[in-house]
Amino acid sequence: MPEFINGLPVHALVVHAVVVLVPLAVLGAIVIAVWPAARARFGWLVVGFAAVGAVLTPIATSSGEDLEKRLPENDLIKAHEELGDTLIWFVLGLLVVVTALMVVSTRTAQSWTKPAVIVLAVLCVGVGAAAGVHTYRVGDAGARAVWDGIDQQPAR
């Protein structure tokens, strides 16, 4: 994978996709968990956002590790890297519960489907909230690594 596209680090480009798609998937997961009409209309779109977020997260992690090799060692970058390495598990969890909710909710009414939908809806809210908070933490740590590092640079 290239490290740069048109002079911009791939990490910066991919990260922006992740920080848009994962929160959209989180918001969508919560909405479809509590609103069955939205689930019927937009549920598979939410699954798609979560799936693309799950594909892009390891790319963001890998490109971040490539970029880190070019930078001086920094505690803020290490903190961002450690948080970023765990984001995939939150996004995969979100993908699994949202997909399960959609699969179960599209089944014909059987004795087990309504309780399963309720359990999966609760899981969507919980896992979605966790994924959203963790995405924020990773992004905040990355912004601090970039902008606090700029503050420490001498003026030109």
N, C-alpha and C positions, 0 to 999 in steps of 0.2 A: 504494500500500500504506500502511495506517495506521502511524504511528510508535509508537502506544501501544494496548494492549488492556487495558481495566480499570485503567488507570493504570500498567501495566507496559510497559517498552520491548519491542517485538516482538523485538528482537535477543536479549534475555535468554531469551525463550520459545523461539525457533527454535534458538538455540545449544544449549539443553539437549536438544532432539531430535537435533541433529547429533552431540553428544558421547555420546549413547547409541547411535544407529543405526550410525554409522560404526565404532566399536569392535566392536559386535556383528557387523557385516559382516566386519570383519577377522578376528575370532575364528572366525566361521563359514567364511570362505574358507580359513583354515589347516586347520580340521577337515575340510572336504570335500576338500581337496587331498590329505590323507594317509589318509583313511578312506573308501574307496569306498561302504561301506554307509550312512554318513552323507550322502554325496553324493547317493545315490539317494533318500534320505528327506527331506533338508533343503536340498538344493542350490538349488532354486528359491526357497525362503524367503530364503536368503542373497542371491540375486540381487535379490529384492525389497527387502531392507534396504539394499543398496548403491544401488539405484535411488532409493529415497526419500531416502537420504543425499545422493545427487547432485542431486536436485531442491531439497532444503532448503539445501544449502551456499551457492548464490548468493543465496538469500533472506537467509540469515544475514549474508553479506557486505554486501549492499545495505542491510539494516536497521542494520548496524554503522556504515556510512558515514553514514547519516542520524543516528544517535545521536552519532557523533563531532562533527558540526557543532554540537551543543549543549554540548560539553565544552571546557574550556580546552586549548590545545595542550600535548601531553605526549609525551615520548620513548617512554614505555612503551606508550602507545596507538598510536603510529606503528609500533612494532615488532610489536605484535599485528595491526595492519592489514596490514602487509607479509606476515606469515606467513599470515594469513587469506586474502589474495588468491590465494595459490598452492594452497590446500587443494583447490580444485575439481579440479585436475589429478591429484592423488593419488586422489581419490574416483572420478573418471571412469576412471582406469587400473584401479582395483580393479573397478569395474563391468564394464569390457570383458573383463578376464581371467576373472572369475568366470562371466560369461555365456558366454564362449567355452568354458570348461571344461565347463559344463553342456550346451551344444549338442553339442560333440564327444563327450562321454561318453555321450550318449543315442543316438548314431548306432549303426547295426548294425555289428558287428565287421568292419572292413576292414583292409587291411594298414597303413594310415596312422594309424588311430585310437589304437592303444595308445601309439606314440611321441608323438603329439600330446597325448594326455591327460597323459603324464608331463611333457612340456615345459610345458603349461599349469598343471599342479599346482605345479611349481617356481616358475613365474611368480606364481601365486596366493600362495604363501608369501612371496616377495620383495616383491611389490607390496603385499600385505597388511601386512607388517611396516613398510614405508615409510609407508603410509597411517596406520597406527596411531601410529607415532612422530611423524609430522607433525601429526596431530590432537592428540596430547598437547602438542606444542610450541605450537600455536596456543592451546589452552586454557590452558596455563600462562602464556603471555604475556598473555592476556586477564585471568586471575585476578590476575596481578601488577599490571596496569594499574588494576584496580578496587581491590584491597586495599592496594597500596602507596600509591595515591592517597588512600585513606581514612586511612591512617596519617599522612599529611602534613597532614590537615585539623585545624584547631584544635578542641579539645574544647569542647562546648557547655555 
